[in-house]
Amino acid sequence: MEMVRVKDLCKTYNEKVPYTALSNVDMTLNKGEFVGIMGPSGSGKTTLLNIVSTIDHPTSGEVRIEGDNPHAMSLEELALYRRRELGFVFQSFNLLSTLTVKENIMLPLTLDGSSIKEMKERVQEVAQKLGITDILDKRTYEISGGQAQRTAVARALIHKPKLVLADEPTGNLDSKAARDVMELLTKLNKEMQTTTMLVTHDAMAASFCDRVIFIKDGQLHNEIVCGDNREVFYQRIINVLSLLGGFRHDFSTVRV
Ligand SMILES: Nc1ncnc2c1ncn2[C@@H]1O[C@H](COP(=O)(O)OP(=O)(O)OP(=O)(O)O)[C@@H](O)[C@H]1O
């Protein structure tokens, strides 16, 4: 079943000199699928994620999420839609430092007016899945980067969103923490059947996906699907990246 449908999507930034960041992008994400988006620096990955996640608007074309067109909603409808149906994970964690880990995780439910009982139950459930029950009362400055990103993942998933959007979630983590976060994200994706779109430059992170879509110069380049062997998938990702060229970062040195 189709969860996300991107149709003929174009984005031009109207600066002094207009810049076309995306041209005629078509893609589909199926329900429960974990899809990576890769491409050289400046190829349009974040622009694509921002438009699918409703943070930015397309110049033309359409995004449908389970049939809904979020870009056609009013600001109030859109705010509610984002809060209820989408989950976000960012490179910089975006946790509120004045709140505890537990309060950060609860935030989407607090904003939605859920009962205290329900919030407590859901926090316990999601914290257990992410192995962070023992840090729930800590402040965000008392925890490690890996724990911070697991907290951010818990916050993104607590309201059981339809779609999780992750922009370089391993970008600020060491290789061990990065691998842990990817293992948890994929485990929860399978358990909860939450469709996930991941932008990354990291081949190790991408090798956890079911499918990786490559973009270059704002257009779809190709895609590869993970078979039975993740190590082979990782090598195939590296091969496409070396063909594409133009990477800001060195390829990940982490072995799968
Ligand atoms: N708000 C903006 N105004 C003008 N140009 C922009 C804006 N945001 C992005 N761009 C340009 O659009 C192009 C695509 O940017 P985008 O951030 O989507 O690329 P990316 O593939 O995510 O890059 P990176 O891997 O470096 O994060 C780049 O050339 C960028 O300079």
PDBQT file of the ligand as one rigid body, heavy atoms in Angstrom, charges set to zero:
ROOT
HETATM    1  N1  LIG A 301      16.573  28.471   1.233  1.00  0.00    +0.000 N 
HETATM    2  C1  LIG A 301      17.344  28.355   0.141  1.00  0.00    +0.000 A 
HETATM    3  N2  LIG A 301      17.530  29.382  -0.692  1.00  0.00    +0.000 NA
HETATM    4  C2  LIG A 301      18.296  29.244  -1.797  1.00  0.00    +0.000 A 
HETATM    5  N3  LIG A 301      18.932  28.120  -2.166  1.00  0.00    +0.000 NA
HETATM    6  C3  LIG A 301      18.781  27.059  -1.352  1.00  0.00    +0.000 A 
HETATM    7  C4  LIG A 301      17.997  27.119  -0.158  1.00  0.00    +0.000 A 
HETATM    8  N4  LIG A 301      18.040  25.906   0.448  1.00  0.00    +0.000 NA
HETATM    9  C5  LIG A 301      18.827  25.136  -0.340  1.00  0.00    +0.000 A 
HETATM   10  N5  LIG A 301      19.273  25.822  -1.406  1.00  0.00    +0.000 N 
HETATM   11  C6  LIG A 301      20.127  25.304  -2.480  1.00  0.00    +0.000 C 
HETATM   12  O1  LIG A 301      19.473  24.184  -3.076  1.00  0.00    +0.000 OA
HETATM   13  C7  LIG A 301      20.418  23.156  -3.367  1.00  0.00    +0.000 C 
HETATM   14  C8  LIG A 301      20.005  21.867  -2.683  1.00  0.00    +0.000 C 
HETATM   15  O2  LIG A 301      20.160  22.044  -1.280  1.00  0.00    +0.000 OA
HETATM   16  P1  LIG A 301      19.876  20.875  -0.250  1.00  0.00    +0.000 P 
HETATM   17  O3  LIG A 301      20.163  21.400   1.111  1.00  0.00    +0.000 OA
HETATM   18  O4  LIG A 301      18.546  20.309  -0.498  1.00  0.00    +0.000 OA
HETATM   19  O5  LIG A 301      20.989  19.815  -0.673  1.00  0.00    +0.000 OA
HETATM   20  P2  LIG A 301      21.505  18.509   0.074  1.00  0.00    +0.000 P 
HETATM   21  O6  LIG A 301      21.598  17.449  -0.957  1.00  0.00    +0.000 OA
HETATM   22  O7  LIG A 301      20.669  18.246   1.275  1.00  0.00    +0.000 OA
HETATM   23  O8  LIG A 301      22.965  18.977   0.500  1.00  0.00    +0.000 OA
HETATM   24  P3  LIG A 301      23.883  18.574   1.759  1.00  0.00    +0.000 P 
HETATM   25  O9  LIG A 301      24.235  17.134   1.592  1.00  0.00    +0.000 OA
HETATM   26  O10 LIG A 301      25.089  19.449   1.601  1.00  0.00    +0.000 OA
HETATM   27  O11 LIG A 301      23.102  18.866   3.000  1.00  0.00    +0.000 OA
HETATM   28  C9  LIG A 301      21.786  23.674  -2.910  1.00  0.00    +0.000 C 
HETATM   29  O12 LIG A 301      22.473  24.195  -4.042  1.00  0.00    +0.000 OA
HETATM   30  C10 LIG A 301      21.447  24.771  -1.940  1.00  0.00    +0.000 C 
HETATM   31  O13 LIG A 301      22.440  25.797  -1.953  1.00  0.00    +0.000 OA
ENDROOT
TORSDOF 0
